[in-house]
Amino acid sequence: MTGRSGAWIRCMALLFLGLALTSTSPVWVHADTAPTGIFRIMLMVPQPNQARQAWSLLVQNNLQALGIDAQRVVLDWPTIYARALTPSSDVLGKSYNNGGFDALFLGYALGIDADPWSYYHSSQFAPIGSNYYLWNNSQNDQLTTQIKQTIDQTQRLDLVRQWQAL
């Protein structure tokens, strides 16, 4: 493991901590799951993916080093879909202890012609869309809509850069 990778993991742990301490969204911090440490977070990891299991272990260790009660659970895909990717309305936005999820190790790429709308626009909350994080931000909505509607590649790339800066 290079120092750069370790620094990245520490940075991600601090990001989780910062989001947890400032967010009002139930996706990040749940009072019902904080018996020890600063708070408790359950890290959900897909069972067949060894890379995500290794990545989640690094994140777990770094979060614990910061005093966060980070726990990992390795789950099969049907369970991950039921809790996070296609949750029922009674589970949507709930903590892991209440049938939802706190953090999920999942990856996807936007591709060469980036269109983040379906993953991040507030109209695309799961289970209808792919905004599993329930991110609701008016600036994000404006930029992702503009990206989706812009044909000129130079303008579109500029909008994507603005969106990435959020």
C-alpha positions, 0 to 999 in steps of 0.5 A: 500500500503506498502512502498516497493510498493511505492518505486517500483512505484517511481523506475518505474517512474524514469525508465520512466523518464530516458528512456524518457530523453535518448532514441531516439526512438519515442515510449518514447518521442514525442516533439509534445506531450510535452506542459506541464511538462518535457514531456507528456506521454499517458498511455494506459490501457485495459478497462476490467482489473481493476488491470491494471487500478489501477496500471496505476493510481499509475504510473500516480500519481508518474510520475506527482509527478516528473513533467511529464504530464502523462495522462491515457486513458482507451480503448477497446481491438480493439483500443489497438490492432490497436494502439499497438499490430497489428498496420498498418505500418503508425502507427507503432512507432508513438506517441499516438497523431499520432495514436500509443502509448506512454505506454501500461499496458499489462502483460504476462509471459515467462513461466518456459522455458523462450524464450523471442525471439518472444517478444524482438528480433528486427526481431519481430517488430509488427505487424509481431511479438510481439516486440511491444516496437520496442526494437532494441539491438544487445546484446539482439538479440544475447542472445535471439537467443542463448536462442532459440537455446540452448537445455542444460537447465543449459546453457539456464538458464545462458543465460536467466539470462544474458538477464535479466541483460540487 
